[in-house]
Amino acid sequence: MLFILFPAHAEPLYSVSTDVSFGIFYGQVEEIVYKRGDSRDYLSQLLWDMKTLLFWSVSMNFERRNPLDGFGFFTMAVLKYGIDADSGIMEDRDWQGTYGQLTNYSCHWNHTQNVLMLNLDAGVSLPLFRTFVFKAYGTVLFADFSFESRDGYYQYVTSYTDIWYDTLPKESYTGPAINYKQTWFIAGLGTSLALHLNSFQICIAFNISPLVFCAAHDSHLTYGGEFYDYVQGGLFLEPEAEVCFPISWFTFAFFFSYKYAADTFGQTYKKANGYYFESGTAGAGFSIIETGLMVKIKW
């Protein structure tokens, strides 16, 4: 295989490239507690902002040096890391009313402690009409998010027969509120189509997966409650776009992607006195835009 890929006295058929990029995350992470059994009625929903969060990433790519010349294989590994920072607010809503109505609302400042994403792709590439390159591949995404909230205010009804309104008095809250962590594993399929105009390229891609798994940990600091959620199913979608142009020895690229995961469902456990008890059903999700500038170096 090595002699085929890298024949002596000839330009290697395959090349390795390194990418470095900088950009922003903009979106929300969702935490859900359902009312009972297999019901999809909300008992509680928490939304954790990621607005706006800087990130950097590095990637390694192995592919045909010139994918327009023929059929080939490729692999890609991308690591992204969000910078620890304040990132908006956390909103907490509860539907605890006698008739299922919204009764509680609280809002706190949100601090993103960690955003880590590792993406692995592997597949085949096929040239079309001497201008396009089509790729089909398998993709795996590992993602880890963690947040802490503090201060803010809350608006609670005085009776479970009442309905929450945004005109209710706001009671101030000071100190730590809730910490939350999600760890995701997603495996799916993807396709992409790239238009090659000399060195200028435009690429669009789409990834999809029903194989979605998430483990989450919720710590309510006000009363010491700890909850562990294990959810799966749902759907993951990711459209992407990239525009590349060369300058001297480097290639610059503007990129955009939208990651969306929703409709997961699973069991939640409460920790008390060192023991874990089933405590209902839960869900999780996220909706994140990524955009920025990438610098590519091929060797």
Solvent accessible surface area in square Angstrom, and as a share of the most:
residue,aa,sasa,rsa
1,M,153,0.68
2,L,133,0.66
3,F,174,0.73
4,I,116,0.59
5,L,25,0.13
6,F,83,0.35
7,P,53,0.33
8,A,75,0.58
9,H,193,0.86
10,A,57,0.45
11,E,126,0.57
12,P,46,0.29
13,L,60,0.30
14,Y,9,0.03
15,S,4,0.02
16,V,36,0.21
17,S,9,0.06
18,T,38,0.22
19,D,9,0.04
20,V,57,0.33
21,S,2,0.01
22,F,130,0.54
23,G,10,0.09
24,I,60,0.30
25,F,0,0.00
26,Y,96,0.37
27,G,8,0.08
28,Q,47,0.21
29,V,0,0.00
30,E,34,0.15
31,E,5,0.02
32,I,10,0.05
33,V,39,0.23
34,Y,10,0.04
35,K,53,0.23
36,R,153,0.56
37,G,55,0.53
38,D,125,0.65
39,S,21,0.14
40,R,124,0.45
41,D,78,0.40
42,Y,70,0.27
43,L,59,0.30
44,S,14,0.09
45,Q,28,0.12
46,L,4,0.02
47,L,29,0.14
48,W,0,0.00
49,D,10,0.05
50,M,0,0.00
51,K,74,0.31
52,T,67,0.39
53,L,1,0.01
54,L,106,0.53
55,F,3,0.01
56,W,93,0.33
57,S,5,0.03
58,V,60,0.35
59,S,8,0.05
60,M,94,0.42
61,N,16,0.08
62,F,57,0.24
63,E,42,0.19
64,R,31,0.11
65,R,67,0.24
66,N,66,0.34
67,P,20,0.13
68,L,50,0.25
69,D,98,0.51
70,G,17,0.16
71,F,105,0.44
72,G,1,0.01
73,F,115,0.48
74,F,13,0.05
75,T,67,0.39
76,M,65,0.29
77,A,37,0.28
78,V,22,0.13
79,L,61,0.30
80,K,31,0.13
81,Y,74,0.28
82,G,1,0.01
83,I,80,0.41
84,D,76,0.39
85,A,36,0.28
86,D,109,0.57
87,S,0,0.00
88,G,27,0.26
89,I,51,0.26
90,M,0,0.00
91,E,28,0.13
92,D,19,0.10
93,R,57,0.21
94,D,22,0.11
95,W,54,0.19
96,Q,72,0.32
97,G,11,0.11
98,T,88,0.51
99,Y,171,0.65
100,G,31,0.30
101,Q,25,0.11
102,L,32,0.16
103,T,0,0.00
104,N,18,0.09
105,Y,19,0.07
106,S,5,0.03
107,C,15,0.09
108,H,13,0.06
109,W,159,0.56
110,N,3,0.01
111,H,47,0.21
112,T,1,0.01
113,Q,71,0.32
114,N,33,0.17
115,V,0,0.00
116,L,54,0.27
117,M,3,0.01
118,L,64,0.32
119,N,23,0.12
120,L,84,0.42
121,D,14,0.07
122,A,53,0.41
123,G,18,0.17
124,V,52,0.30
125,S,4,0.03
126,L,79,0.39
127,P,31,0.20
128,L,58,0.29
129,F,175,0.73
130,R,216,0.79
131,T,38,0.22
132,F,65,0.27
133,V,2,0.01
134,F,74,0.31
135,K,40,0.17
136,A,37,0.29
137,Y,22,0.08
138,G,33,0.32
139,T,12,0.07
140,V,49,0.28
141,L,6,0.03
142,F,73,0.30
143,A,0,0.00
144,D,14,0.07
145,F,0,0.00
146,S,15,0.10
147,F,1,0.00
148,E,63,0.28
149,S,2,0.02
150,R,115,0.42
151,D,43,0.22
152,G,23,0.22
153,Y,55,0.21
154,Y,67,0.26
155,Q,4,0.02
156,Y,111,0.42
157,V,19,0.11
158,T,139,0.81
159,S,48,0.31
160,Y,123,0.47
161,T,78,0.45
162,D,57,0.30
163,I,89,0.45
164,W,46,0.16
165,Y,131,0.50
166,D,103,0.53
167,T,120,0.70
168,L,46,0.23
169,P,98,0.61
170,K,125,0.53
171,E,87,0.39
172,S,97,0.63
173,Y,49,0.19
174,T,119,0.69
175,G,10,0.10
176,P,69,0.44
177,A,3,0.02
178,I,10,0.05
179,N,45,0.23
180,Y,4,0.02
181,K,83,0.35
182,Q,0,0.00
183,T,41,0.24
184,W,1,0.00
185,F,99,0.41
186,I,3,0.02
187,A,25,0.19
188,G,14,0.14
189,L,125,0.62
190,G,4,0.04
191,T,63,0.36
192,S,12,0.08
193,L,64,0.32
194,A,12,0.09
195,L,46,0.23
196,H,25,0.11
197,L,87,0.43
198,N,156,0.80
199,S,63,0.40
200,F,76,0.32
201,Q,56,0.25
202,I,70,0.36
203,C,33,0.19
204,I,102,0.52
205,A,18,0.14
206,F,85,0.35
207,N,5,0.03
208,I,75,0.38
209,S,1,0.01
210,P,87,0.55
211,L,97,0.48
212,V,1,0.01
213,F,86,0.36
214,C,8,0.05
215,A,42,0.32
216,A,5,0.04
217,H,52,0.23
218,D,3,0.02
219,S,19,0.12
220,H,35,0.16
221,L,78,0.39
222,T,81,0.47
223,Y,138,0.52
224,G,58,0.56
225,G,4,0.04
226,E,48,0.22
227,F,42,0.17
228,Y,46,0.18
229,D,6,0.03
230,Y,117,0.44
231,V,5,0.03
232,Q,103,0.46
233,G,30,0.28
234,G,28,0.26
235,L,67,0.34
236,F,6,0.02
237,L,48,0.24
238,E,5,0.02
239,P,54,0.34
240,E,61,0.27
241,A,41,0.32
242,E,37,0.17
243,V,54,0.31
244,C,4,0.02
245,F,62,0.26
246,P,62,0.39
247,I,94,0.48
248,S,100,0.64
249,W,226,0.79
250,F,83,0.35
251,T,37,0.22
252,F,51,0.21
253,A,0,0.00
254,F,113,0.47
255,F,23,0.09
256,F,92,0.38
257,S,6,0.04
258,Y,69,0.26
259,K,5,0.02
260,Y,80,0.31
261,A,2,0.01
262,A,14,0.11
263,D,99,0.51
264,T,1,0.01
265,F,46,0.19
266,G,16,0.15
267,Q,51,0.23
268,T,5,0.03
269,Y,65,0.25
270,K,76,0.32
271,K,68,0.29
272,A,36,0.28
273,N,147,0.75
274,G,55,0.53
275,Y,146,0.55
276,Y,119,0.45
277,F,112,0.47
278,E,122,0.55
279,S,49,0.31
280,G,31,0.30
281,T,14,0.08
282,A,0,0.00
283,G,1,0.01
284,A,2,0.01
285,G,1,0.01
286,F,6,0.03
287,S,35,0.23
288,I,0,0.00
289,I,58,0.30
290,E,0,0.00
291,T,47,0.27
292,G,18,0.18
293,L,69,0.35
294,M,29,0.13
295,V,42,0.24
296,K,49,0.21
297,I,76,0.39
298,K,103,0.43
299,W,165,0.58
